Amino acid sequence: MAKSAPKSPVNRVNRIPDRGIYDRETIYKILDRAFLCHVGFQHDHQVYVIPTLYCRRGDTLLLHGSNASRLLQHLGHRNHICIAVTILDGLVLARSAFRHSMNYRSVVVFGWGETIVNVAAKLEALRAISENVSPGRWADVRTPSEQELKATSVVSIGILEADYELDIWAGVVPLWRARGLPVPDPRLKPGIAVPEYLKTDAPGVAKAANEKHTLAMKNICEHCHKNLTLDAIAYICSYECTYCVDCTAGFDFICPNCGGELVKRPRRTV
């Protein structure tokens, strides 16, 4: 597979083309940091956009749903679709209404679907989707029964074309998703503890703070997307925009978003 997605009239970014990136490594990093996508397709002369869970496996995306789903039926017939994945990083509040915007990373994928029929491959695809949403959960739950598998469609979409767009302005309100503390089912039997994998951060998701003013530490550099462990040396501004050492030095210790000073982030060892 080529290192870059081929440019075409379909996936080429026309407005501010410099923001369009076609490098597969960059595109796949964004796809791997999310689990919710929106799928656009046309059925009986009507256009639909459906939100659904997904995961990436190699050069394909995996989707699942009910056999009765209009989307899954459309994909199962090898029809073309468009998939959008967006990670919202912040709101841009400018002095004029016209200049308001967002900081976001967005991938748009074009491809077509093929139904996975083999039972073993179908189970593995469902496991992959589950692990992308909540790593470790699949090993704890009952696997789908034969009847449940028959009622579920799983589709593989080859990534034929894709583009990645980055929109950055100065002056932002940082945003991030937070995974809340687990809330036990009231019908749980006494003594059943919360699994360890639910006590830790999911990829790309900050853990909710136990206290109101606890720092919600990010685990990725917002500029180069380098992974940052909680005990790694990183730099933040007063809005908690987070950068690695190399990017911070390149910015001369000034946040490119708000223009504020970048200072060393306290390291967390537990």
C-alpha positions in Angstrom: 0.0 0.0 0.0 1.3 3.4 -1.0 2.5 5.7 1.8 0.1 8.5 0.7 -3.5 8.2 -0.4 -3.9 9.1 -4.1 -5.3 12.6 -4.8 -8.4 12.9 -6.9 -11.2 15.3 -7.6 -13.1 13.4 -4.9 -10.7 13.7 -2.0 -8.7 16.8 -2.9 -9.1 19.7 -0.4 -10.1 22.7 -2.5 -10.5 25.5 0.0 -7.1 26.3 1.6 -5.5 23.2 0.0 -2.4 23.5 2.2 -4.4 22.2 5.1 -5.1 18.9 3.2 -2.8 16.0 4.2 -2.8 12.7 2.3 -0.1 10.8 4.2 -1.5 7.5 5.3 0.5 7.3 8.6 -0.9 10.7 9.7 -4.4 9.7 8.6 -4.3 6.4 10.4 -3.1 8.0 13.6 -6.2 10.1 13.6 -8.5 7.2 12.8 -6.9 5.2 15.7 -7.6 7.9 18.2 -11.4 7.8 17.8 -14.2 5.2 17.7 -17.2 7.2 16.4 -17.6 8.0 12.8 -20.4 9.4 10.6 -21.2 7.5 7.4 -22.8 9.3 4.4 -24.6 7.3 1.7 -27.4 7.6 -0.8 -30.4 5.1 -0.8 -33.4 5.4 -3.0 -32.5 9.0 -4.1 -32.3 10.1 -0.4 -29.0 11.0 1.3 -28.4 9.8 4.9 -25.7 10.4 7.4 -25.5 7.8 10.2 -23.3 7.9 13.3 -21.8 4.5 14.2 -18.8 2.8 16.0 -15.8 1.7 14.0 -12.2 0.5 14.2 -9.3 0.4 11.7 -7.6 -2.8 10.8 -4.8 -2.3 8.3 -6.1 -0.5 5.3 -9.8 -1.2 6.1 -12.4 0.1 8.5 -14.8 -2.2 10.2 -18.5 -1.4 10.9 -21.2 -3.5 12.4 -25.0 -3.3 13.0 -28.3 -5.0 12.6 -29.1 -7.0 9.5 -32.1 -4.7 9.1 -30.0 -1.6 9.0 -30.4 0.4 5.8 -26.7 1.4 6.1 -25.4 -2.2 6.5 -27.6 -3.4 3.6 -26.2 -0.5 1.4 -22.6 -1.4 2.3 -23.2 -5.1 1.9 -23.9 -4.6 -1.8 -20.5 -3.0 -2.4 -21.9 0.5 -2.7 -19.6 3.5 -2.3 -19.8 5.5 0.9 -18.1 8.5 2.6 -16.9 8.2 6.2 -16.0 11.2 8.4 -14.1 11.1 11.7 -13.5 14.4 13.6 -11.6 15.1 16.8 -12.6 18.5 18.1 -9.6 20.1 20.0 -11.0 23.6 20.8 -13.3 26.5 20.0 -11.7 29.6 18.4 -13.3 32.8 19.9 -12.2 35.8 17.8 -13.1 39.5 18.1 -15.4 39.3 15.1 -18.2 36.8 14.6 -16.9 36.0 11.1 -13.5 34.8 12.4 -14.9 32.4 15.0 -13.9 28.8 14.1 -12.7 25.5 15.6 -9.5 23.6 16.0 -10.1 20.1 14.8 -8.5 17.1 13.1 -10.7 15.5 10.5 -10.3 12.5 8.3 -12.7 11.8 5.3 -12.5 8.3 3.9 -14.0 7.2 0.6 -14.5 3.5 -0.1 -17.0 0.7 -0.6 -18.2 -2.1 1.7 -18.0 -5.9 1.7 -19.9 -8.1 4.1 -17.8 -10.4 6.3 -19.4 -13.9 6.1 -16.9 -16.2 7.7 -17.9 -16.7 11.3 -14.4 -16.6 12.7 -13.5 -13.5 10.8 -16.8 -11.9 11.9 -16.1 -12.6 15.6 -12.6 -11.2 15.3 -14.0 -8.0 13.6 -16.5 -7.6 16.5 -13.8 -8.1 19.0 -11.6 -5.5 17.3 -14.5 -2.9 17.3 -15.2 -3.7 21.0 -11.5 -3.3 22.0 -11.3 0.0 20.1 -14.1 1.4 22.3 -13.2 -0.2 25.6 -9.9 -2.1 25.6 -10.0 -5.3 27.7 -13.8 -5.5 27.8 -14.1 -8.4 25.3 -12.4 -10.8 27.6 -14.9 -10.1 30.4 -18.2 -10.5 28.5 -20.1 -13.4 27.0 -19.3 -13.7 23.3 -22.2 -13.4 20.8 -24.4 -16.4 20.5 -25.1 -18.1 17.1 -28.5 -16.3 17.0 -26.9 -12.9 17.8 -24.3 -13.4 15.1 -26.9 -14.2 12.5 -28.7 -11.0 13.4 -25.6 -8.9 13.1 -23.9 -7.7 9.9 -20.2 -6.8 9.9 -18.8 -4.9 6.9 -15.2 -4.2 5.9 -14.5 -1.0 4.0 -11.4 -0.7 2.0 -9.8 2.8 2.3 -9.6 3.7 -1.4 -9.0 7.5 -0.9 -8.7 9.7 2.2 -7.7 13.2 3.2 -6.8 14.8 6.6 -7.6 18.4 7.3 -6.1 20.5 10.1 -7.7 23.9 11.0 -5.7 26.1 13.4 -6.3 29.7 14.6 -5.0 31.6 17.6 -7.1 32.1 20.7 -8.9 29.0 21.7 -11.0 27.3 24.4 -9.4 23.9 24.7 -11.8 20.9 24.7 -11.2 17.2 25.3 -13.3 14.1 25.8 -13.3 12.7 29.3 -14.0 9.1 30.4 -16.0 9.3 33.6 -15.7 7.2 36.7 -17.5 3.8 36.3 -21.0 3.7 37.8 -21.9 0.1 39.0 -25.1 -1.5 38.0 -27.3 -1.4 41.1 -28.1 -5.1 40.5 -24.4 -6.2 40.8 -23.7 -8.8 43.4 -21.7 -7.5 46.4 -17.9 -7.9 46.1 -17.6 -7.6 42.3 -14.8 -5.0 41.8 -14.5 -2.6 38.8 -12.1 -4.1 36.2 -8.6 -2.6 36.1 -9.0 -1.7 32.4 -11.9 0.6 33.3 -9.8 2.4 35.8 -7.2 3.5 33.2 -7.4 5.9 30.3 -8.5 4.8 26.9 -6.3 5.8 23.9 -6.9 9.5 23.2 -9.3 10.0 26.0 -8.5 11.9 29.2 -9.7 10.4 32.5 -12.3 12.4 34.3 -10.8 14.3 37.3 -11.7 12.9 40.7 -11.6 16.5 42.0 -12.8 19.6 40.5 -9.4 21.2 39.9 -7.4 18.1 39.1 -5.3 18.5 36.0 -6.8 16.4 33.1 -3.5 15.4 31.6 -3.4 14.8 27.9 -1.4 11.9 26.5 -0.5 13.3 23.1 1.4 16.3 21.7 -1.1 18.6 20.0 1.3 19.6 17.3 3.2 16.4 16.2 0.8 13.9 17.8 3.6 12.1 19.7 2.4 9.9 22.5 3.1 11.4 26.0 3.0 9.2 29.1 1.8 10.8 32.3 5.3 10.8 33.7 6.9 12.1 30.5 8.4 15.6 30.2 5.8 17.9 28.5 4.9 21.5 28.4 1.5 23.2 28.8 0.1 26.7 28.7 -2.5 28.1 31.1 -5.3 26.5 29.0 -3.5 23.1 29.2 -2.6 22.9 25.6 0.1 20.2 25.7 3.3 19.8 23.6 6.3 17.6 23.6 9.8 18.9 24.3 10.9 19.2 20.7 7.7 21.1 19.6 7.9 23.4 22.6 11.5 24.3 21.8 10.4 25.0 18.2 7.7 27.3 19.5 10.3 29.1 21.6 8.2 28.2 24.7 5.2 30.2 23.4 1.8 28.5 22.9 0.8 28.7 19.2 -2.8 28.7 20.1 -3.2 31.4 22.8 0.3 33.1 22.7 0.8 32.3 26.4 4.0 30.9 28.0 4.6 27.2 27.9 5.9 25.8 31.2 6.9 22.3 32.2 4.0 20.1 33.1 4.1 18.4 36.5 4.7 14.7 36.1 2.2 12.1 37.4 3.7 8.8 38.6 0.5 7.0 39.6 
